[in-house]
C-alpha cells in the first residue's frame, strides 16, 4: 500500500498536504482492478487504456493516470508546476501526465526508494525463471514476509506493477527480470535495486529477437553488473555462458551446480517420476540427503538456486528444507488422464530446446509406452534447425512414438528418423487441432504422452480436447 502523496511527490517533487488517500496497488487492466487501486491508462497499438477508465472506476479504482483528459472525470494536471492554490478533487479522479508508462515507472522507483530495508532478489535466465521464483519465495517465506512478482510480470510494465504491490511490512521481494533488448535488465535493476541476483542459464529461447546466445548472455549479465558490492551473484557453474559472469560483477559470487567445484552442489540424483526427486546436497563440509516434490532431474538446479538464496540469507537448514518440501508451486507441467487411460503430461505453456529436452528426460523416467507430441519451438532465430534437431535425436532415444506439429517440427521428424526412429512411429500434422482425432485413436491405457510446444502453436487445445473425456 502506498499513498496519493507518494504518487504526486514522485511525479512533481512536491508532497502535498492532505493527500492521504491510500492506494492498494496499480493495474493496467480494468478487469483486474481491486478496490482503491491506481489504474494506469497505457496507450498501445491495439488497445487504449483511456477507453476503460469508466470501467476501472466502477470496479473501485480511486485514481487513474492519463495522457489526455477524459470527459466526465475530474482532472489534476501534473505536466507543469502545481499552482499555489492547488487542491485535490474527491476520488475517483485522473492525474494528467505526459507519458503514463514513464509515470508508472517513476512512481514505482520512488516507492522502492521508500523501502530501504527491503531486500530484492532478481532472477533472470532463458529457462526456469518462474519455477525458480516460486521456490525461492517458498523458502524465504519460512522466515521473511515476502512478495513475489505474479505470473510472468517481468518487463518494463510488469516489474513496476509488482513493486507497487509492496508494503512497508515486506522484508523480501522475489522478482523476475526478462530480456529482449540490450539495456532492459539494467533498466529494471535501476527500478528494483536487487541485492541478490540469480542467473538460471543461457539458452536459445528469444534468440530470434536477441540475435545470438552471446547477445543473450550479455543481456542477462546486466543483472550481476547492477548488484552492489555487498550483494551476491548466484551463478550456474554448469552453464558455460553463466560461469564467466563472475568477472562482470563487484558482488560476491556464489556458484551452484552438479560439479564439486561449485559452492553448493548435488549428486546421487534419482528421478522418481511424478513422485519427485531425491539427491545428495553438498555445502562446505555438510552433506544432506534430500527428497523434494519437484519433478524431473532438471529440477535439482531449481532447488539449488532456492537453497543458495536461503543460505545467503543466513536461514537455517530446517527452514530452507521446509520451504523446498512444500511443493506448492510445481513446474507448469501438469499430469491429466484421458478416457482411454493414457497419462498426458501437459507442458504446453512454452518450449525451447532446453526445456523440451528436460521434459523428455522426465518422460524417460516414467513407465509405459512413451509418446512425444511436440509442436514448433518459436523465436529460436539462427538456432532454429539446431534446436529442433537436438530434440528429434532425443525423441528417438526416449520415445516409442512421435507426433509432430507445425512446419518447423519437420526438422524434428528428420532428426528422429536419422537417429533410428522408424518412419512408422512418426506422424506429422500442420496444426494442433489436426492431431486431436489421431491421438484419440492412438493413445491407450498405460501410455504416457508429453504434449509440448511454443504458446503460439496452441498445443493446449490438444490437451483440452483429450482431457474433456477424462
Secondary structure, DSSP 8 states (H G I E B T S, - for coil): -EEHHHHHHHHHS---TT---EE--EES-GGG--TT-EEE--B-SS-BGGGGHHHHHHTT--EEEESS--TTS-EEE-SS---TT----SSSEEEE-S-HHHHHHHHHHHHHHT-TT-EEEEEE-SS-HHHHHHHHHHHHTTTS-EEE--TT--STTHHHHHHTT--TT--EEEEE---SSTTHHHHHHHHH--SEEEE----STTHHHH-SHHHHHHHHTHHHHHS-TT-EEEEETT-TTTGGGGGG-SSEEEEEESSTTSSEEEEEEEE-GGG-EEEEEEETTEEEEEEES--STTHHHHHHHHHHHHHHTT--HHHHHHHHTT--S--S-EEEE-TTS-EEEEE-S---HHHHHHHHHHHHHS-S-EEEEEE---S-GGGHHHHHHHHHHHHHHH-SEEEEESTTHHHHHHHHHHTT--GGGEEEESSGGGGHHHHHHH--TT-EEEEE--GGGTTHHHHHHHHTT-
